[in-house]
Amino acid sequence: MPYLLISTQIRLEVGPTMVGDEHSDPHLMSILGATKRSTLGNNFCEYYVNDAPRVVLDKLESLGYRVVSMTGVGQTLVWCLHRE
């Protein structure tokens, strides 16, 4: 799984950070210390860590991921990463 999206709400820029969906690599999610949870009203799960996005990005860089792009969507910050 070479691509990964992470995101956080602007008002929550110190965490938590969403690091994957229910189909994400469980091994990678355990390395990041992520827990799977479902928000009331959603019929899908997401993985979250309590770390700030900067901490998550540092961890992912050490695992070979590089930021491809970053954007703001409404009140959400989103990073797209790729691993060779």
C-alpha positions in Angstrom: 0.0 0.0 0.0 2.3 2.8 -1.2 -0.2 5.7 -0.7 -1.5 7.0 2.6 -3.8 9.9 3.5 -3.7 11.5 7.0 -5.8 14.4 8.2 -6.8 16.5 11.1 -9.3 19.2 11.9 -7.8 22.7 11.9 -9.0 23.2 15.5 -7.3 19.9 16.4 -3.9 20.5 14.9 -2.2 19.1 18.0 -4.1 15.8 17.6 -5.8 13.5 17.2 -4.7 12.7 13.7 -6.7 10.4 11.3 -4.1 8.0 9.8 -6.2 5.4 7.8 -9.5 3.9 6.9 -10.9 0.5 7.7 -8.9 -1.0 4.8 -5.5 0.3 5.9 -2.5 -2.0 6.6 -3.0 -3.2 10.2 0.7 -3.7 10.6 1.4 0.0 9.7 -1.5 1.1 12.0 0.0 -0.8 14.9 3.5 0.8 14.3 1.8 4.2 14.4 -0.1 3.2 17.6 -3.4 3.8 15.9 -6.8 2.6 17.2 -9.8 1.9 15.0 -13.0 3.7 15.8 -16.3 4.5 14.3 -18.0 7.9 14.7 -21.7 7.9 15.5 -23.6 8.1 12.3 -20.8 6.7 10.1 -21.0 3.2 8.7 -17.3 2.9 8.4 -14.3 2.9 10.7 -11.1 5.1 10.7 -7.8 4.8 12.5 -6.7 7.6 14.8 -3.6 8.4 16.9 -3.5 11.0 19.6 -0.3 12.5 18.2 -0.1 15.8 16.3 0.2 15.6 12.5 3.9 16.7 12.7 4.7 13.7 15.0 2.9 11.3 12.6 4.7 12.8 9.6 8.0 12.3 11.3 7.2 8.6 12.1 6.0 8.0 8.5 9.2 9.6 7.1 11.3 7.2 9.1 9.3 4.4 7.5 10.0 5.6 4.0 7.0 7.7 3.3 7.3 11.1 1.6 4.7 13.9 1.4 3.3 14.2 -2.1 0.8 17.0 -1.5 -1.0 18.8 1.3 -4.2 20.8 1.2 -6.9 22.3 3.3 -10.5 21.2 2.7 -12.9 23.3 4.7 -11.8 22.9 8.3 -9.6 19.9 7.5 -5.9 19.6 6.7 -5.0 16.6 4.5 -1.6 15.2 3.6 -1.0 12.6 0.8 2.1 10.4 1.3 3.8 7.9 -0.9 6.3 5.1 -0.2 8.6 3.8 -2.9 
